[in-house]
């Protein structure tokens, strides 16, 4: 008991000194489980997050817009692969993670359970949703687990382009015809509150945050990240000439932050529980994609086995010749 306590103390001192934990290092079971849950949920979010945007690829208003959206959706698929690979270093399998997603056991970001109704939603998702993701993910570049940290460096670079693309769409619409500006404002009205819910429940209702911060998995609390995001986004909305749908939003000269209205956490927890506008639709789409891709996985597995057999035979032949 005392020895285990000593090992855990040394681990805590190790991460507190800003060292990176690698797959072969000893780590507490709780640390491993927390990372598997967080990284797999992050991976699921990237993959499920392709769906609301892919919905608009064939309806993009120009060839340029279509190419940009295609590239973005492809980026999100790559992010999911990076993160699944990072989670696999902790001893879980990709098959198990995907199975947990498809059966509803695993979660993904609640934001992707809302519909994308107009082209302006592509702008709002890029600007607001990817903006919130960046605010959360930049700190993960310094997370204590090495494979997760390294994956996040590349992901954040690509997400920054996604946000700029979204802002460009919103700016084009906001500076366009009255109808286009109205479309942009409508998208902002629908996506603002879900985007600030992306940071998770308030700190007093987030049981895992304190331990995650102690282990240096997280670097800032949910409320800190939410406040930073709001402070950065309000001036951007003002530049666009759009109005954030919060009558209580105002600058506080004392705190040097924006005060904002009460978040409807009932809606948040309903969506997390599977009762959002698109929860069922998203899982059906993921299940279909998984089933349709079975032949690709089988072919890849067969090819890998064939290559392994060939390499083994080649090694055996080389050793025999050398003898």
C-alpha positions, 0 to 999 in steps of 0.5 A: 500500500505504501509502495503504491502510494510512493509510486503515485507520488512520484508520478504526480511529481513527474507530471508537475515538473512538466514531463511527458508521460509516454506509453511505456511509463507507469501511470495510475489506472485513473490517469489511463482511464481518464485519457482513454475516455477523453481521447476516444470521445475527442476522436469520435467528435472529429469523425461524427463532426464530419456529418453536419458539414458533409451535408453541404458539400454537394450544395456549396454555392461555388466550386471554391467553397466546395473544394474548401469544404471537402478539404475541411471534412477530409481534415476532420477524418484525419484528426479522428485517425490521429486521436484513435491512434493516440488512444490505442497507445493506452491499451484500448483497441480501435474496434472497441472504441468504435463499438462503444460509439455505435452502441451509444456507450461512448459520447462525442461533443454534443454540438454535432447533434444540431442540424445545419440548415443553411449555407450560413451554418457552414460559416457559424460552425467554422467560426464558432464551433471550431473557434471553441474547439481551438480554445480547448485544444490549444491547451491540450498541446501541452497535455501531460500525455505525450502521444495526445500532446503531439497529435494536438499540435498538428490538429490545432494548426489545421483547425485554425484554418477551419475557423478562418474559413468559417469567419470568411463565410460569415463575413461574406454573408454579413456584408452581402444583401440584407437576406444574406446578412439575415441568414448569417444572423439566424445561424449565429442565433442558433449556434451561439449557445451550443458553442459555449456549452462545448466547454462542458458543465460549469466547474461546480458541476464537473466532477472530473476537471479537478483531477484532470488538471492535477494530472496536467491532462487539462490546463484550464477549467471549463469556466476559464476556457468559456470566458476566454472564448466569449471575450475573444468572440464578442469583438469578432461579432461586432466586426461582422456587424452581427448581434450575439443572442444574449441580452445580458452580454456586457463588458465588465470594467471591474473584471475586464471580462464580458458578463453573459447570461445564464446557460440552459444546462437542461438543454445541454444534458438532454442532448448529451443524454441522446435527446438532441435534434440529430442524435439518432440520425448521427449514429445511424449515419455512422453505423451505415458508414461502418457497415459500408466500409467493412470490405475496406477493413477486411481487405486492409487486414488481409493485405497486412497479413500477406505482407507480414507473411512475405516479410517473415519468409524473406527474413528466414531466407536471408538468415539461411543464406547467411548461414 
